[in-house]
Amino acid sequence: MENETFKEVATRSNFYFKVDEDKVKKNIKQYDLEAPGNKFRHPNVILPHEHVDVQHFIDTKSLTPEKLTEIYAYYSLLIDMHIA
């Protein structure tokens, strides 16, 4: 009787439950890196930018303050998309 009780405590198991020491490693292990809900999935995607030619700069000397704000907003959006 004492041996059985000691065995239950030493192995952390009995008739009702069994402790799995590697449960954390099993739960975190990734089986499919391309799964849609995987938070570690970072696909490499290059999106074409709207109306932006990489070979030509935008002349901002003749723009109104509203147009300058619009250009800055587009620039901020492109930076956010790049970071995301």
A tleap script that builds the chain and sets N, CA, C and O, in Angstrom:
source leaprc.protein.ff14SB
mol = sequence {
  NMET GLU ASN GLU THR PHE LYS GLU VAL ALA
  THR ARG SER ASN PHE TYR PHE LYS VAL ASP
  GLU ASP LYS VAL LYS LYS ASN ILE LYS GLN
  TYR ASP LEU GLU ALA PRO GLY ASN LYS PHE
  ARG HIE PRO ASN VAL ILE LEU PRO HIE GLU
  HIE VAL ASP VAL GLN HIE PHE ILE ASP THR
  LYS SER LEU THR PRO GLU LYS LEU THR GLU
  ILE TYR ALA TYR TYR SER LEU LEU ILE ASP
  MET HIE ILE CALA
}
set mol.1.N position { 0.827 -1.187 0.000 }
set mol.1.CA position { 0.000 0.000 0.000 }
set mol.1.C position { 0.874 1.254 0.000 }
set mol.1.O position { 0.619 2.182 -0.769 }
set mol.2.N position { 1.889 1.294 0.843 }
set mol.2.CA position { 2.774 2.454 0.897 }
set mol.2.C position { 3.541 2.601 -0.408 }
set mol.2.O position { 3.742 3.719 -0.884 }
set mol.3.N position { 3.969 1.493 -0.990 }
set mol.3.CA position { 4.704 1.551 -2.257 }
set mol.3.C position { 3.838 2.115 -3.377 }
set mol.3.O position { 4.320 2.883 -4.210 }
set mol.4.N position { 2.582 1.743 -3.400 }
set mol.4.CA position { 1.687 2.249 -4.432 }
set mol.4.C position { 1.459 3.759 -4.287 }
set mol.4.O position { 1.420 4.482 -5.283 }
set mol.5.N position { 1.310 4.228 -3.045 }
set mol.5.CA position { 1.128 5.660 -2.805 }
set mol.5.C position { 2.374 6.429 -3.204 }
set mol.5.O position { 2.279 7.476 -3.843 }
set mol.6.N position { 3.549 5.918 -2.832 }
set mol.6.CA position { 4.803 6.566 -3.213 }
set mol.6.C position { 4.958 6.595 -4.740 }
set mol.6.O position { 5.431 7.583 -5.303 }
set mol.7.N position { 4.564 5.527 -5.389 }
set mol.7.CA position { 4.659 5.457 -6.846 }
set mol.7.C position { 3.750 6.501 -7.505 }
set mol.7.O position { 4.136 7.126 -8.492 }
set mol.8.N position { 2.547 6.689 -6.960 }
set mol.8.CA position { 1.635 7.693 -7.496 }
set mol.8.C position { 2.223 9.096 -7.369 }
set mol.8.O position { 2.119 9.895 -8.300 }
set mol.9.N position { 2.836 9.401 -6.233 }
set mol.9.CA position { 3.404 10.734 -6.013 }
set mol.9.C position { 4.646 10.929 -6.881 }
set mol.9.O position { 4.830 12.006 -7.449 }
set mol.10.N position { 5.493 9.923 -6.994 }
set mol.10.CA position { 6.725 10.047 -7.760 }
set mol.10.C position { 6.450 10.195 -9.253 }
set mol.10.O position { 7.146 10.953 -9.928 }
set mol.11.N position { 5.463 9.497 -9.779 }
set mol.11.CA position { 5.168 9.564 -11.218 }
set mol.11.C position { 4.098 10.589 -11.557 }
set mol.11.O position { 3.813 10.827 -12.731 }
set mol.12.N position { 3.502 11.202 -10.530 }
set mol.12.CA position { 2.435 12.187 -10.702 }
set mol.12.C position { 1.297 11.623 -11.547 }
set mol.12.O position { 0.790 12.290 -12.449 }
set mol.13.N position { 0.920 10.438 -11.255 }
set mol.13.CA position { -0.202 9.832 -11.968 }
set mol.13.C position { -0.929 8.872 -11.041 }
set mol.13.O position { -0.349 8.303 -10.116 }
set mol.14.N position { -2.204 8.712 -11.315 }
set mol.14.CA position { -3.005 7.717 -10.608 }
set mol.14.C position { -4.135 7.289 -11.540 }
set mol.14.O position { -4.054 7.483 -12.753 }
set mol.15.N position { -5.161 6.720 -10.983 }
set mol.15.CA position { -6.270 6.216 -11.793 }
set mol.15.C position { -6.997 7.339 -12.541 }
set mol.15.O position { -7.504 7.114 -13.640 }
set mol.16.N position { -7.056 8.554 -11.957 }
set mol.16.CA position { -7.858 9.637 -12.511 }
set mol.16.C position { -7.091 10.571 -13.456 }
set mol.16.O position { -7.673 11.103 -14.401 }
set mol.17.N position { -5.835 10.768 -13.219 }
set mol.17.CA position { -5.098 11.726 -14.045 }
set mol.17.C position { -3.639 11.316 -14.162 }
set mol.17.O position { -3.143 10.466 -13.423 }
set mol.18.N position { -2.963 11.958 -15.126 }
set mol.18.CA position { -1.528 11.773 -15.309 }
set mol.18.C position { -0.945 13.109 -15.753 }
set mol.18.O position { -1.434 13.708 -16.711 }
set mol.19.N position { 0.092 13.583 -15.070 }
set mol.19.CA position { 0.728 14.845 -15.407 }
set mol.19.C position { 1.695 14.620 -16.556 }
set mol.19.O position { 2.531 13.717 -16.512 }
set mol.20.N position { 1.574 15.451 -17.585 }
set mol.20.CA position { 2.464 15.377 -18.734 }
set mol.20.C position { 3.453 16.530 -18.636 }
set mol.20.O position { 3.070 17.690 -18.785 }
set mol.21.N position { 4.703 16.224 -18.392 }
set mol.21.CA position { 5.728 17.256 -18.211 }
set mol.21.C position { 6.030 17.998 -19.515 }
set mol.21.O position { 6.477 19.144 -19.475 }
set mol.22.N position { 5.798 17.376 -20.654 }
set mol.22.CA position { 6.115 17.990 -21.948 }
set mol.22.C position { 4.892 18.626 -22.608 }
set mol.22.O position { 4.907 18.867 -23.815 }
set mol.23.N position { 3.850 18.898 -21.856 }
set mol.23.CA position { 2.619 19.437 -22.443 }
set mol.23.C position { 2.846 20.808 -23.072 }
set mol.23.O position { 2.284 21.108 -24.125 }
set mol.24.N position { 3.664 21.640 -22.435 }
set mol.24.CA position { 3.921 22.971 -22.976 }
set mol.24.C position { 4.616 22.865 -24.326 }
set mol.24.O position { 4.249 23.576 -25.261 }
set mol.25.N position { 5.598 22.004 -24.444 }
set mol.25.CA position { 6.307 21.839 -25.709 }
set mol.25.C position { 5.387 21.277 -26.785 }
set mol.25.O position { 5.487 21.671 -27.947 }
set mol.26.N position { 4.505 20.374 -26.422 }
set mol.26.CA position { 3.584 19.799 -27.405 }
set mol.26.C position { 2.569 20.825 -27.874 }
set mol.26.O position { 2.217 20.850 -29.053 }
set mol.27.N position { 2.089 21.677 -26.968 }
set mol.27.CA position { 1.086 22.673 -27.331 }
set mol.27.C position { 1.659 23.791 -28.197 }
set mol.27.O position { 0.949 24.338 -29.042 }
set mol.28.N position { 2.923 24.138 -28.001 }
set mol.28.CA position { 3.540 25.231 -28.746 }
set mol.28.C position { 4.108 24.751 -30.080 }
set mol.28.O position { 4.316 25.569 -30.977 }
set mol.29.N position { 4.359 23.476 -30.237 }
set mol.29.CA position { 4.956 22.963 -31.469 }
set mol.29.C position { 4.065 23.301 -32.660 }
set mol.29.O position { 2.848 23.123 -32.619 }
set mol.30.N position { 4.700 23.789 -33.716 }
set mol.30.CA position { 3.962 24.174 -34.920 }
set mol.30.C position { 4.055 23.053 -35.940 }
set mol.30.O position { 5.144 22.641 -36.340 }
set mol.31.N position { 2.899 22.571 -36.349 }
set mol.31.CA position { 2.854 21.495 -37.326 }
set mol.31.C position { 2.686 22.031 -38.743 }
set mol.31.O position { 3.158 21.418 -39.701 }
set mol.32.N position { 2.018 23.169 -38.879 }
set mol.32.CA position { 1.784 23.748 -40.194 }
set mol.32.C position { 2.060 25.250 -40.117 }
set mol.32.O position { 1.256 26.002 -39.566 }
set mol.33.N position { 3.199 25.689 -40.670 }
set mol.33.CA position { 3.557 27.101 -40.593 }
set mol.33.C position { 2.670 27.973 -41.469 }
set mol.33.O position { 2.582 29.180 -41.241 }
set mol.34.N position { 2.014 27.391 -42.463 }
set mol.34.CA position { 1.182 28.165 -43.380 }
set mol.34.C position { -0.294 28.179 -42.976 }
set mol.34.O position { -1.136 28.611 -43.764 }
set mol.35.N position { -0.623 27.722 -41.782 }
set mol.35.CA position { -2.013 27.691 -41.329 }
set mol.35.C position { -2.555 29.118 -41.212 }
set mol.35.O position { -1.823 30.016 -40.799 }
set mol.36.N position { -3.814 29.341 -41.565 }
set mol.36.CA position { -4.369 30.701 -41.555 }
set mol.36.C position { -4.349 31.380 -40.190 }
set mol.36.O position { -4.155 32.594 -40.130 }
set mol.37.N position { -4.538 30.659 -39.106 }
set mol.37.CA position { -4.575 31.280 -37.787 }
set mol.37.C position { -3.231 31.367 -37.092 }
set mol.37.O position { -3.166 31.783 -35.935 }
set mol.38.N position { -2.160 30.985 -37.763 }
set mol.38.CA position { -0.834 30.975 -37.153 }
set mol.38.C position { -0.316 32.399 -36.986 }
set mol.38.O position { -0.117 33.111 -37.970 }
set mol.39.N position { -0.095 32.813 -35.732 }
set mol.39.CA position { 0.354 34.182 -35.493 }
set mol.39.C position { 1.821 34.382 -35.858 }
set mol.39.O position { 2.278 35.522 -35.944 }
set mol.40.N position { 2.562 33.309 -36.071 }
set mol.40.CA position { 3.964 33.416 -36.448 }
set mol.40.C position { 4.154 33.393 -37.965 }
set mol.40.O position { 5.287 33.439 -38.445 }
set mol.41.N position { 3.054 33.321 -38.725 }
set mol.41.CA position { 3.144 33.273 -40.182 }
set mol.41.C position { 3.316 34.692 -40.707 }
set mol.41.O position { 2.467 35.550 -40.466 }
set mol.42.N position { 4.383 34.938 -41.407 }
set mol.42.CA position { 4.650 36.240 -42.002 }
set mol.42.C position { 4.917 36.039 -43.488 }
set mol.42.O position { 6.066 35.856 -43.891 }
set mol.43.N position { 3.864 36.073 -44.308 }
set mol.43.CA position { 4.083 35.860 -45.734 }
set mol.43.C position { 4.820 37.041 -46.360 }
set mol.43.O position { 4.608 38.192 -45.977 }
set mol.44.N position { 5.676 36.749 -47.314 }
set mol.44.CA position { 6.371 37.795 -48.045 }
set mol.44.C position { 5.490 38.230 -49.211 }
set mol.44.O position { 5.320 37.493 -50.183 }
set mol.45.N position { 4.943 39.411 -49.106 }
set mol.45.CA position { 4.038 39.917 -50.127 }
set mol.45.C position { 4.500 41.307 -50.532 }
set mol.45.O position { 4.737 42.165 -49.682 }
set mol.46.N position { 4.624 41.523 -51.826 }
set mol.46.CA position { 4.949 42.841 -52.340 }
set mol.46.C position { 3.730 43.331 -53.111 }
set mol.46.O position { 3.341 42.749 -54.124 }
set mol.47.N position { 3.139 44.404 -52.618 }
set mol.47.CA position { 1.952 44.951 -53.254 }
set mol.47.C position { 2.343 46.129 -54.134 }
set mol.47.O position { 3.180 46.939 -53.736 }
set mol.48.N position { 1.760 46.241 -55.316 }
set mol.48.CA position { 2.048 47.418 -56.144 }
set mol.48.C position { 1.435 48.668 -55.508 }
set mol.48.O position { 0.290 48.648 -55.056 }
set mol.49.N position { 2.195 49.731 -55.479 }
set mol.49.CA position { 1.701 50.971 -54.886 }
set mol.49.C position { 0.884 51.738 -55.920 }
set mol.49.O position { 1.242 51.781 -57.097 }
set mol.50.N position { -0.190 52.326 -55.486 }
set mol.50.CA position { -1.076 53.028 -56.397 }
set mol.50.C position { -0.444 54.329 -56.877 }
set mol.50.O position { -0.027 55.157 -56.068 }
set mol.51.N position { -0.375 54.505 -58.173 }
set mol.51.CA position { 0.034 55.749 -58.820 }
set mol.51.C position { 1.422 56.216 -58.390 }
set mol.51.O position { 1.691 57.417 -58.416 }
set mol.52.N position { 2.286 55.328 -58.006 }
set mol.52.CA position { 3.628 55.716 -57.597 }
set mol.52.C position { 4.617 55.017 -58.522 }
set mol.52.O position { 4.703 53.789 -58.547 }
set mol.53.N position { 5.349 55.804 -59.267 }
set mol.53.CA position { 6.391 55.257 -60.133 }
set mol.53.C position { 7.717 55.398 -59.401 }
set mol.53.O position { 8.075 56.501 -58.989 }
set mol.54.N position { 8.443 54.320 -59.234 }
set mol.54.CA position { 9.661 54.357 -58.440 }
set mol.54.C position { 10.771 55.125 -59.134 }
set mol.54.O position { 11.745 55.505 -58.483 }
set mol.55.N position { 10.657 55.364 -60.426 }
set mol.55.CA position { 11.701 56.063 -61.164 }
set mol.55.C position { 11.504 57.581 -61.183 }
set mol.55.O position { 12.429 58.310 -61.544 }
set mol.56.N position { 10.319 58.075 -60.802 }
set mol.56.CA position { 10.038 59.504 -60.867 }
set mol.56.C position { 9.578 60.007 -59.507 }
set mol.56.O position { 8.745 59.386 -58.847 }
set mol.57.N position { 10.132 61.137 -59.103 }
set mol.57.CA position { 9.717 61.724 -57.839 }
set mol.57.C position { 8.497 62.610 -58.062 }
set mol.57.O position { 8.179 62.964 -59.197 }
set mol.58.N position { 7.825 62.962 -56.987 }
set mol.58.CA position { 6.635 63.815 -57.070 }
set mol.58.C position { 7.070 65.250 -56.794 }
set mol.58.O position { 7.686 65.532 -55.767 }
set mol.59.N position { 6.751 66.139 -57.703 }
set mol.59.CA position { 7.078 67.552 -57.535 }
set mol.59.C position { 6.094 68.171 -56.541 }
set mol.59.O position { 4.896 68.245 -56.811 }
set mol.60.N position { 6.598 68.608 -55.408 }
set mol.60.CA position { 5.731 69.132 -54.350 }
set mol.60.C position { 5.753 70.651 -54.262 }
set mol.60.O position { 5.120 71.222 -53.374 }
set mol.61.N position { 6.476 71.324 -55.171 }
set mol.61.CA position { 6.589 72.789 -55.082 }
set mol.61.C position { 5.271 73.490 -55.387 }
set mol.61.O position { 4.973 74.542 -54.821 }
set mol.62.N position { 4.487 72.904 -56.283 }
set mol.62.CA position { 3.257 73.577 -56.707 }
set mol.62.C position { 2.012 73.034 -56.015 }
set mol.62.O position { 0.895 73.359 -56.419 }
set mol.63.N position { 2.180 72.226 -54.999 }
set mol.63.CA position { 1.019 71.616 -54.339 }
set mol.63.C position { 0.471 72.507 -53.227 }
set mol.63.O position { 1.206 73.251 -52.579 }
set mol.64.N position { -0.829 72.409 -53.027 }
set mol.64.CA position { -1.482 73.139 -51.936 }
set mol.64.C position { -1.253 72.368 -50.629 }
set mol.64.O position { -0.868 71.199 -50.662 }
set mol.65.N position { -1.484 73.007 -49.497 }
set mol.65.CA position { -1.313 72.291 -48.216 }
set mol.65.C position { -2.205 71.053 -48.092 }
set mol.65.O position { -1.812 70.074 -47.458 }
set mol.66.N position { -3.401 71.087 -48.692 }
set mol.66.CA position { -4.281 69.910 -48.634 }
set mol.66.C position { -3.680 68.741 -49.407 }
set mol.66.O position { -3.731 67.596 -48.956 }
set mol.67.N position { -3.109 69.039 -50.580 }
set mol.67.CA position { -2.489 67.986 -51.392 }
set mol.67.C position { -1.230 67.437 -50.712 }
set mol.67.O position { -0.947 66.242 -50.787 }
set mol.68.N position { -0.479 68.322 -50.047 }
set mol.68.CA position { 0.702 67.853 -49.306 }
set mol.68.C position { 0.283 66.914 -48.183 }
set mol.68.O position { 0.925 65.889 -47.958 }
set mol.69.N position { -0.788 67.258 -47.479 }
set mol.69.CA position { -1.299 66.388 -46.415 }
set mol.69.C position { -1.749 65.055 -46.989 }
set mol.69.O position { -1.543 64.017 -46.360 }
set mol.70.N position { -2.357 65.060 -48.169 }
set mol.70.CA position { -2.793 63.826 -48.807 }
set mol.70.C position { -1.585 62.947 -49.170 }
set mol.70.O position { -1.620 61.730 -48.987 }
set mol.71.N position { -0.529 63.571 -49.681 }
set mol.71.CA position { 0.686 62.808 -50.022 }
set mol.71.C position { 1.298 62.210 -48.757 }
set mol.71.O position { 1.710 61.050 -48.759 }
set mol.72.N position { 1.361 62.991 -47.678 }
set mol.72.CA position { 1.900 62.478 -46.417 }
set mol.72.C position { 1.043 61.328 -45.879 }
set mol.72.O position { 1.566 60.376 -45.299 }
set mol.73.N position { -0.274 61.423 -46.074 }
set mol.73.CA position { -1.160 60.342 -45.624 }
set mol.73.C position { -0.900 59.068 -46.423 }
set mol.73.O position { -0.852 57.978 -45.853 }
set mol.74.N position { -0.729 59.200 -47.753 }
set mol.74.CA position { -0.391 58.034 -48.569 }
set mol.74.C position { 0.943 57.433 -48.153 }
set mol.74.O position { 1.094 56.214 -48.079 }
set mol.75.N position { 1.907 58.304 -47.883 }
set mol.75.CA position { 3.225 57.835 -47.457 }
set mol.75.C position { 3.123 57.077 -46.130 }
set mol.75.O position { 3.731 56.019 -45.967 }
set mol.76.N position { 2.360 57.618 -45.194 }
set mol.76.CA position { 2.174 56.954 -43.907 }
set mol.76.C position { 1.491 55.600 -44.087 }
set mol.76.O position { 1.850 54.627 -43.424 }
set mol.77.N position { 0.504 55.539 -44.986 }
set mol.77.CA position { -0.180 54.288 -45.263 }
set mol.77.C position { 0.790 53.251 -45.848 }
set mol.77.O position { 0.770 52.087 -45.448 }
set mol.78.N position { 1.626 53.670 -46.784 }
set mol.78.CA position { 2.595 52.741 -47.390 }
set mol.78.C position { 3.592 52.235 -46.349 }
set mol.78.O position { 3.963 51.061 -46.367 }
set mol.79.N position { 4.021 53.095 -45.457 }
set mol.79.CA position { 4.943 52.654 -44.399 }
set mol.79.C position { 4.245 51.645 -43.489 }
set mol.79.O position { 4.835 50.628 -43.125 }
set mol.80.N position { 2.997 51.920 -43.120 }
set mol.80.CA position { 2.252 50.985 -42.261 }
set mol.80.C position { 2.044 49.643 -42.945 }
set mol.80.O position { 2.153 48.595 -42.308 }
set mol.81.N position { 1.742 49.671 -44.252 }
set mol.81.CA position { 1.570 48.414 -44.991 }
set mol.81.C position { 2.878 47.641 -45.060 }
set mol.81.O position { 2.893 46.412 -44.985 }
set mol.82.N position { 3.978 48.375 -45.205 }
set mol.82.CA position { 5.284 47.715 -45.274 }
set mol.82.C position { 5.628 47.062 -43.950 }
set mol.82.O position { 6.138 45.942 -43.923 }
set mol.83.N position { 5.356 47.747 -42.855 }
set mol.83.CA position { 5.657 47.202 -41.531 }
set mol.83.C position { 4.758 46.007 -41.226 }
set mol.83.O position { 5.214 45.013 -40.662 }
set mol.84.N position { 3.489 46.105 -41.598 }
set mol.84.CA position { 2.546 45.026 -41.334 }
set mol.84.C position { 2.900 43.809 -42.165 }
set mol.84.O position { 2.219 42.787 -42.084 }
savepdb mol mol.pdb
quit
